[in-house]
Amino acid sequence: MPDKQKNPRKQSYAHMHMHDHDSDNTFGNNQIETPASTAEDLALLKYMLEHNRQHGQELSEIGGRLRGAGYTLAAELINEAVEFFSNANVKLEKAVGSIDMEG
């Protein structure tokens, strides 16, 4: 069983990216203004879908490394999380497809 205090990877790993969620929405009095356009929403959905795919791949790679280091439970839980990502992506793909077909 691996020492849980020890980092299974000797090198540090940094993953940074910016999330820009600026919008004209207002949250005062629980009111949200209508988005600028469906085209902007569709573009954001497509971006988020690709973004989710990349994070799913990263998580899968982390799970594989943890499995190799003997952290079986953590690897299994990450694998389950990746399945949730995949299922969510299927729904997002369908949503994007329905907008593309209707628009």
C-alpha positions, 0 to 999 in steps of 0.5 A: 500500500502506498504511503498516502503522505507521499506525492506519487509524482516527484514533479509538481503539476500546475494547470491554470486557465482563466474562466471569464464569466463576465456578462450583463446579468444582474443578480439583485432581487433574483432577476437575471437579464436575458442573454445577449443572443442565442448565438452567443449562448451556442458559442459558449455551450460549444466552448464549454463542451470542448473544455469539459472534454479536455478536463475529462481527459486530464482526469482520466490521465490522473486516474491512470497515474494514481492506479499505477501508484497503487491508489485503486479506490481514488482511481476508481472514483475518478473513473466514475467522475469521468463517466459523469463528465462523459454523460454530461457531455452527451447531453450538452452535445444533444442540446447544441445539436438541437439549437443548430437544427432549430436555428 
